[in-house]
Amino acid sequence: MMRQLIRSMPEKDKLVIWPIYFDIARTRSEGRMVSRQDAVNEPNLDMLITASLKSGFKPEIEREKKHPKTWHLEEASGRILLAKKGSKSAVLKRIAGNMKAKYKKKSH
């Protein structure tokens, strides 16, 4: 059991990025990790993948994973893993800029 638990955890040299981090409808305590001005409406895994690729990252995609705060929502599944290069906040800001540019029509 413990071996399975350890295998399912991401490596320490990777950043875990969830679509919920970019959701303008959520507060910081509900999981948003970027500013409201950098957030978008209803971000999903495909939007996150596209924005991370445009940001120069090579995402490792895990479609079946669910964020602990949204484990019960079918449409909220998926996350990406990125090689840890710099701070998580800098990586999120870079991805958010590309996500906002591509999906600005959907944002406030």
N, CA, C and O of each residue as an XYZ file, in Angstrom:
432
protein
N       0.829     -1.202      0.000
C       0.000      0.000      0.000
C       0.868      1.259      0.000
O       0.638      2.173     -0.791
N       1.853      1.305      0.877
C       2.713      2.478      0.950
C       3.499      2.664     -0.338
O       3.721      3.794     -0.773
N       3.920      1.563     -0.952
C       4.661      1.644     -2.204
C       3.800      2.275     -3.298
O       4.295      3.083     -4.084
N       2.514      1.914     -3.355
C       1.603      2.504     -4.341
C       1.432      3.991     -4.077
O       1.411      4.778     -5.023
N       1.313      4.390     -2.841
C       1.140      5.785     -2.477
C       2.351      6.599     -2.913
O       2.205      7.691     -3.463
N       3.516      6.084     -2.674
C       4.742      6.786     -3.048
C       4.844      6.908     -4.565
O       5.246      7.956     -5.070
N       4.491      5.868     -5.291
C       4.559      5.901     -6.749
C       3.613      6.931     -7.351
O       3.917      7.490     -8.404
N       2.475      7.199     -6.714
C       1.500      8.121     -7.281
C       1.835      9.584     -6.991
O       1.215     10.483     -7.559
N       2.799      9.830     -6.123
C       3.180     11.202     -5.816
C       4.190     11.693     -6.853
O       5.057     10.933     -7.285
N       4.079     12.975     -7.256
C       5.022     13.487     -8.257
C       6.433     13.592     -7.685
O       6.622     13.699     -6.473
N       7.411     13.560     -8.575
C       8.784     13.685     -8.143
C       9.031     15.090     -7.602
O       8.315     16.030     -7.944
N      10.032     15.220     -6.770
C      10.345     16.507     -6.134
C      10.859     17.549     -7.124
O      10.800     18.747     -6.845
N      11.360     17.108     -8.272
C      11.895     18.058     -9.250
C      10.840     18.504    -10.266
O      11.173     19.062    -11.311
N       9.581     18.256     -9.952
C       8.482     18.642    -10.848
C       7.530     19.589    -10.123
O       7.353     19.510     -8.908
N       6.924     20.482    -10.894
C       5.876     21.353    -10.381
C       4.535     20.778    -10.815
O       4.375     20.388    -11.972
N       3.579     20.722     -9.910
C       2.230     20.268    -10.223
C       1.389     21.512    -10.508
O       1.314     22.424     -9.685
N       0.762     21.537    -11.679
C      -0.052     22.684    -12.090
C      -1.459     22.192    -12.432
O      -1.633     21.314    -13.277
N      -2.455     22.768    -11.768
C      -3.863     22.419    -11.984
C      -4.586     23.566    -12.680
O      -4.234     24.724    -12.457
N      -5.581     23.286    -13.514
C      -6.369     24.349    -14.144
C      -7.040     25.286    -13.127
O      -7.198     26.477    -13.394
N      -7.426     24.759    -11.984
C      -8.095     25.546    -10.951
C      -7.256     26.767    -10.532
O      -7.811     27.764    -10.070
N      -5.954     26.696    -10.687
C      -5.062     27.794    -10.311
C      -5.345     29.064    -11.107
O      -4.976     30.156    -10.675
N      -6.000     28.934    -12.274
C      -6.216     30.049    -13.190
C      -7.692     30.456    -13.292
O      -8.046     31.239    -14.173
N      -8.550     29.947    -12.418
C     -10.010     30.154    -12.491
C     -10.425     31.459    -11.829
O     -10.319     31.609    -10.611
N     -10.895     32.399    -12.634
C     -11.281     33.719    -12.138
C     -12.478     33.649    -11.174
O     -12.656     34.536    -10.339
N     -13.285     32.605    -11.290
C     -14.473     32.472    -10.437
C     -14.120     32.014     -9.017
O     -14.978     32.041     -8.134
N     -12.902     31.605     -8.790
C     -12.482     31.107     -7.477
C     -11.680     32.153     -6.714
O     -11.015     33.004     -7.305
N     -11.758     32.073     -5.404
C     -10.935     32.922     -4.555
C      -9.601     32.218     -4.343
O      -9.424     31.066     -4.741
N      -8.687     32.908     -3.725
C      -7.399     32.289     -3.405
C      -7.604     31.087     -2.486
O      -6.964     30.050     -2.661
N      -8.498     31.229     -1.507
C      -8.729     30.114     -0.573
C      -9.437     28.940     -1.238
O      -9.404     27.824     -0.720
N     -10.073     29.179     -2.374
C     -10.728     28.104     -3.131
C      -9.791     27.472     -4.163
O     -10.193     26.574     -4.902
N      -8.549     27.943     -4.210
C      -7.577     27.287     -5.066
C      -6.929     28.122     -6.153
O      -5.959     27.678     -6.766
N      -7.446     29.339     -6.414
C      -6.817     30.164     -7.448
C      -5.440     30.601     -6.955
O      -5.294     30.991     -5.797
N      -4.427     30.540     -7.827
C      -3.067     30.906     -7.424
C      -2.483     32.067     -8.224
O      -1.347     32.473     -7.980
N      -3.246     32.606     -9.178
C      -2.790     33.785     -9.918
C      -3.739     34.941     -9.602
O      -4.838     34.732     -9.089
N      -3.308     36.146     -9.911
C      -4.156     37.310     -9.645
C      -5.430     37.224    -10.492
O      -5.466     36.527    -11.506
N      -6.461     37.933    -10.068
C      -7.718     37.930    -10.830
C      -7.491     38.473    -12.243
O      -8.122     38.008    -13.193
N      -6.611     39.434    -12.385
C      -6.357     39.995    -13.724
C      -5.634     39.011    -14.636
O      -5.696     39.145    -15.859
N      -4.952     38.029    -14.063
C      -4.276     37.003    -14.865
C      -5.119     35.743    -15.042
O      -4.722     34.836    -15.773
N      -6.276     35.673    -14.383
C      -7.127     34.483    -14.418
C      -8.083     34.524    -15.614
O      -8.281     35.572    -16.228
N      -8.673     33.365    -15.932
C      -9.632     33.247    -17.037
C     -10.886     32.512    -16.554
O     -10.883     31.885    -15.494
N     -11.937     32.600    -17.335
C     -13.179     31.881    -17.017
C     -13.062     30.415    -17.404
O     -12.600     30.083    -18.495
N     -13.481     29.555    -16.508
C     -13.587     28.120    -16.748
C     -12.366     27.508    -17.429
O     -12.493     26.920    -18.503
N     -11.190     27.636    -16.824
C     -10.015     27.004    -17.431
C     -10.133     25.490    -17.379
O     -10.686     24.934    -16.430
N      -9.614     24.827    -18.400
C      -9.630     23.367    -18.407
C      -8.236     22.846    -18.743
O      -7.323     23.622    -19.025
N      -8.087     21.550    -18.710
C      -6.768     20.948    -18.927
C      -6.215     21.268    -20.309
O      -5.021     21.538    -20.442
N      -7.048     21.243    -21.329
C      -6.556     21.520    -22.684
C      -6.053     22.967    -22.813
O      -5.053     23.222    -23.484
N      -6.749     23.906    -22.172
C      -6.297     25.298    -22.160
C      -4.935     25.395    -21.466
O      -4.039     26.099    -21.932
N      -4.793     24.684    -20.352
C      -3.552     24.691    -19.587
C      -2.395     24.087    -20.395
O      -1.281     24.612    -20.382
N      -2.664     22.998    -21.085
C      -1.640     22.356    -21.915
C      -1.177     23.315    -23.015
O       0.023     23.496    -23.217
N      -2.122     23.922    -23.719
C      -1.800     24.857    -24.796
C      -0.975     26.028    -24.280
O       0.041     26.385    -24.876
N      -1.405     26.623    -23.177
C      -0.686     27.771    -22.615
C       0.709     27.390    -22.127
O       1.650     28.170    -22.273
N       0.847     26.204    -21.552
C       2.172     25.792    -21.071
C       3.119     25.527    -22.241
O       4.306     25.842    -22.160
N       2.601     24.952    -23.324
C       3.424     24.739    -24.518
C       3.864     26.074    -25.116
O       5.024     26.234    -25.496
N       2.932     27.039    -25.200
C       3.248     28.366    -25.728
C       4.253     29.088    -24.840
O       4.979     29.968    -25.301
N       4.292     28.712    -23.561
C       5.225     29.320    -22.607
C       6.604     28.671    -22.660
O       7.518     29.093    -21.951
N       6.759     27.646    -23.497
C       8.049     26.998    -23.662
C       8.289     25.803    -22.765
O       9.414     25.312    -22.671
N       7.249     25.330    -22.108
C       7.391     24.169    -21.225
C       7.018     22.890    -21.967
O       6.350     22.929    -23.001
N       7.455     21.770    -21.429
C       7.102     20.460    -21.967
C       6.286     19.746    -20.895
O       6.850     19.039    -20.060
N       4.967     19.921    -20.908
C       4.144     19.349    -19.841
C       4.009     17.830    -19.913
O       3.893     17.245    -20.989
N       4.026     17.229    -18.762
C       3.708     15.810    -18.613
C       2.240     15.804    -18.197
O       1.899     16.335    -17.140
N       1.376     15.218    -19.000
C      -0.075     15.327    -18.804
C      -0.613     14.135    -18.026
O      -0.299     12.983    -18.323
N      -1.430     14.438    -17.025
C      -2.098     13.408    -16.225
C      -3.602     13.733    -16.206
O      -4.090     14.429    -15.315
N      -4.307     13.221    -17.193
C      -5.732     13.542    -17.366
C      -6.634     12.964    -16.278
O      -7.694     13.525    -16.001
N      -6.238     11.866    -15.662
C      -7.119     11.188    -14.707
C      -7.048     11.756    -13.292
O      -7.890     11.420    -12.458
N      -6.067     12.605    -13.002
C      -5.903     13.148    -11.652
C      -6.957     14.207    -11.363
O      -7.417     14.910    -12.262
N      -7.331     14.307    -10.084
C      -8.326     15.299     -9.670
C      -7.780     16.127     -8.514
O      -7.182     15.593     -7.580
N      -7.992     17.429     -8.591
C      -7.564     18.335     -7.529
C      -8.368     18.019     -6.269
O      -9.569     17.766     -6.365
N      -7.749     18.026     -5.107
C      -8.460     17.684     -3.871
C      -9.720     18.514     -3.611
O     -10.676     18.012     -3.021
N      -9.731     19.786     -4.048
C     -10.909     20.624     -3.818
C     -12.036     20.353     -4.815
O     -13.180     20.737     -4.569
N     -11.733     19.703     -5.924
C     -12.755     19.447     -6.947
C     -12.821     17.976     -7.336
O     -13.157     17.651     -8.475
N     -12.509     17.098     -6.413
C     -12.458     15.661     -6.705
C     -13.791     15.122     -7.201
O     -13.822     14.128     -7.927
N     -14.891     15.764     -6.821
C     -16.232     15.279     -7.152
C     -16.742     15.778     -8.508
O     -17.790     15.322     -8.966
N     -16.042     16.684     -9.150
C     -16.472     17.237    -10.437
C     -15.771     16.534    -11.590
O     -14.545     16.577    -11.697
N     -16.541     15.894    -12.442
C     -15.977     15.145    -13.570
C     -15.236     16.060    -14.540
O     -14.182     15.691    -15.059
N     -15.779     17.250    -14.789
C     -15.172     18.163    -15.753
C     -13.884     18.808    -15.232
O     -13.168     19.463    -15.989
N     -13.593     18.627    -13.964
C     -12.426     19.282    -13.359
C     -11.223     18.352    -13.225
O     -10.356     18.595    -12.386
N     -11.153     17.308    -14.022
C     -10.032     16.382    -13.870
C      -8.858     16.805    -14.738
O      -9.023     17.463    -15.766
N      -7.674     16.413    -14.300
C      -6.459     16.636    -15.054
C      -5.526     17.649    -14.441
O      -5.946     18.616    -13.805
N      -4.236     17.399    -14.651
C      -3.185     18.301    -14.204
C      -1.980     18.085    -15.102
O      -1.919     17.116    -15.860
N      -1.023     18.997    -15.009
C       0.226     18.809    -15.729
C       1.376     18.863    -14.726
O       1.276     19.470    -13.660
N       2.457     18.214    -15.102
C       3.692     18.272    -14.330
C       4.734     18.949    -15.211
O       4.862     18.632    -16.393
N       5.473     19.879    -14.627
C       6.526     20.578    -15.356
C       7.838     20.425    -14.620
O       7.862     20.342    -13.392
N       8.923     20.386    -15.360
C      10.244     20.369    -14.735
C      10.395     21.653    -13.926
O      10.041     22.735    -14.393
N      10.919     21.525    -12.717
C      11.056     22.681    -11.838
C      12.203     23.555    -12.335
O      13.376     23.206    -12.207
N      11.831     24.701    -12.904
C      12.796     25.690    -13.385
C      12.347     27.040    -12.861
O      11.503     27.695    -13.472
N      12.900     27.457    -11.744
C      12.493     28.715    -11.136
C      11.345     28.508    -10.169
O      10.969     27.378     -9.856
N      10.795     29.620     -9.702
C       9.729     29.543     -8.698
C       8.397     29.169     -9.343
O       8.161     29.436    -10.521
N       7.544     28.554     -8.554
C       6.230     28.154     -9.051
C       5.421     29.396     -9.442
O       4.710     29.381    -10.446
N       5.528     30.457     -8.658
C       4.754     31.661     -8.963
C       5.179     32.268    -10.302
O       4.331     32.763    -11.044
N       6.467     32.239    -10.620
C       6.945     32.760    -11.905
C       6.436     31.898    -13.055
O       6.050     32.419    -14.101
N       6.435     30.589    -12.865
C       5.929     29.667    -13.888
C       4.433     29.908    -14.112
O       3.978     29.967    -15.254
N       3.674     30.045    -13.027
C       2.232     30.276    -13.137
C       1.941     31.586    -13.860
O       1.036     31.649    -14.693
N       2.699     32.625    -13.549
C       2.494     33.925    -14.190
C       2.771     33.832    -15.690
O       2.044     34.415    -16.495
N       3.807     33.110    -16.060
C       4.154     32.936    -17.479
C       3.052     32.189    -18.221
O       2.659     32.585    -19.319
N       2.552     31.102    -17.620
C       1.468     30.332    -18.237
C       0.197     31.175    -18.296
O      -0.509     31.165    -19.304
N      -0.094     31.903    -17.218
C      -1.300     32.734    -17.164
C      -1.291     33.783    -18.270
O      -2.330     34.059    -18.869
N      -0.130     34.366    -18.546
C      -0.036     35.365    -19.615
C      -0.425     34.785    -20.958
O      -1.143     35.422    -21.729
N       0.040     33.584    -21.244
C      -0.306     32.928    -22.508
C      -1.751     32.456    -22.529
O      -2.408     32.507    -23.569
N      -2.244     32.001    -21.398
C      -3.635     31.561    -21.324
C      -4.562     32.754    -21.527
O      -5.541     32.669    -22.268
N      -4.251     33.855    -20.872
C      -5.062     35.069    -20.975
C      -5.058     35.599    -22.416
O      -6.096     36.017    -22.928
N      -3.897     35.579    -23.059
C      -3.798     36.075    -24.438
C      -4.640     35.231    -25.389
O      -5.320     35.771    -26.261
N      -4.599     33.921    -25.228
C      -5.332     33.035    -26.128
C      -6.830     32.997    -25.844
O      -7.636     32.878    -26.768
N      -7.201     33.095    -24.580
C      -8.613     32.925    -24.192
C      -9.211     34.204    -23.624
O     -10.151     34.135    -22.832
N      -8.694     35.371    -24.006
C      -9.171     36.623    -23.437
C     -10.647     36.892    -23.705
O     -11.301     37.586    -22.927
N     -11.173     36.351    -24.793
C     -12.597     36.544    -25.091
C     -13.490     35.932    -24.039
O     -14.624     36.369    -23.847
N     -12.973     34.900    -23.343
C     -13.753     34.211    -22.314
C     -13.591     34.846    -20.941
O     -14.275     34.437    -20.003
N     -12.707     35.836    -20.787
C     -12.400     36.418    -19.481
C     -13.140     37.723    -19.264
O     -13.672     38.331    -20.193
N     -13.154     38.132    -18.007
C     -13.738     39.437    -17.658
C     -12.841     40.549    -18.096
O     -13.162     41.719    -17.891
